[in-house]
Amino acid sequence: MEAALISHHPCPESRRLTNRSSRTDVSAEQLWSSTCQRLLLQLQQLQSLARPTAGNLTLPSDIQRLTSEMLDGLVQARDGCGDSSASKYLALGSRDVSESLGTAKRRCENLNRELVRQAQSHEELVGGVAAVKDANKRLLEQTQFQRDELETIAQQGVADEQRLQISAAKHANDYSSCQTESSRHLAAARSMASHRLAAARLKAADKLRHWRIHAQMSAQEASSLRAEAMTLRNDVQALQGELKVQFDDMAPRVLSHRGFAEASARLSKAEQAVQALTASLKHEKESRSLENTTASHRQGCMSSEIAILQGRLGRDLSQLVSQSQAMERSTLADIEARSEETEMLKRRLEEESKVHARGKEDLAALLDKQAELQMKLVSTEQELLARQQEEVQLRCAAQQTDATLAAATTCGRHLQQQIEEQTEALQLRNEAEVAWCRGVLDGSASKEAALRDGKAEDARSRAQAWELKVREEEEVLQGLDAQNLEAARECEELAREVSDLRAQQAAVQEQRRRQEDRLADDRREAVLEHAKLQAACEQLVAQIGVLEAELQRSEEGNLQRRRAATDAEVRTAARTSSADSELNAAKAELADLKKRWRQAVELRSKMLAEVGSLKQQMGKLEAQREPWATCIKQPGARKHKCT
């Protein structure tokens, strides 16, 4: 523009000089004006290329082409302006060109600094995006790990349900088998006890009938002996009467007879024989009465012993029946309680599975949000990469412009050297034109300064717009970082919830294992008690058999007692002592059975207390789990409630 103004406003002194010059001056002036216009157009193109645009990208080939054209124009101007007549125009144009090149260089340096600063900020943004990518990768790994953990937890829940079903089926089978076995054993024991009681009753009735027959026979024998004694008494009295009569009749004869002494001796002997017979009769009567009393006493003792044994057997059988019924009731109550506990555990497992499903749904929603955030991050990364490419291209263009400016400065230096050489010759000619040119140059400089200020303001506004865009992008990235932080916090909360659920599941599994162990121990104890009861029943059966054998032996002893009373009394005493010892042993065994039953009742009470404590613990766990469940149900208000 300055060269155009100079060319369009020549002074009168320059006209004089040009009139003196030849055609070469006109051609040089035209060449100089054309080169100046071309250089100004190329500078404007360079400035337009150097301006950062949002959509279009400049290529380095355009800048190289413009710089090469500028160099060619400068060379042509230098070659065409070799004459001294055009030196004044070259001097004036070279100053303008040097000033414009200096301003362009300064602008390019400022633009280069701005581009470097923007490149640094973009590098920082790239580093932040890389950190965000790493965080997203870690979040993806955490979510994948949590998915795997949830899958393992679900598999463990399914396995636990299967184990519960298997244990419930096994428990039902064991309960049915134990119930059938216990009912069968009880029926067998009842039938055996009833048969043995009937046999004992029959034997006792036979013994009573036998003793009654024996008593009747002994009474008949006693009556027969009494009748014989009465007949003997009558015979003796008759003999005494006959003897008295005969003695009265024979007394005179005997007195008259010689053998009176012999007759008296015979009489004394007969009296002695009668006394001996009476004594023997009395002794027999006494012995028979003693035998009858001892036999009746023994019969009463045996009947009382049989009644006592029957009462004891009835009491023992009633106690065993009541104990077996109580055992059945307790086993039924335990089985019902265990079934209720298994149902409650199943319900809790279903609730926990629902909570797991809700957690999976929340995780799926979080994963969807994370996928959306990742898509946004990918789009922002693509935009950043595009902007980085723009920055790289702008840097290349700036470097090329720097190179062209350096070449232009070198050319300007050469031109300045030539101009300095020519100014010494043309200084006198230019003094007259300097005053007039100064005014023109001041006006053109003011206009150029105004234009440059407007361009600078445009560049500043563009830079501010660029900075605003960068700030908006930074805000978007900060929002993405905040969202990523929120997602990370939610993932951490989910991980904590998963760890809490794992701990709760481990506690439930431990409690379930303890309950299974306790159930197994209770089953073993029940089996042991059942075996002990069977052994006690067998011992009672053996004792009943022993008692039956003893009764048979007592019968044999009674037969022997008829023959020998003393031996029978000793044997009966020994047998009664052995029976008492056996009864004492049976009482001790019954006391042991009662103690074992009490121990079983105590164990059952302890088990019920432990079940109550477990129920309380499960209630506490449910109370602790409710806030977590509410947090999972309401993910929006999770932070305020869970904290």
Order of alpha helices (4+ residues) and beta strands (2+ residues): alpha-alpha-alpha-alpha-alpha-alpha-alpha-alpha
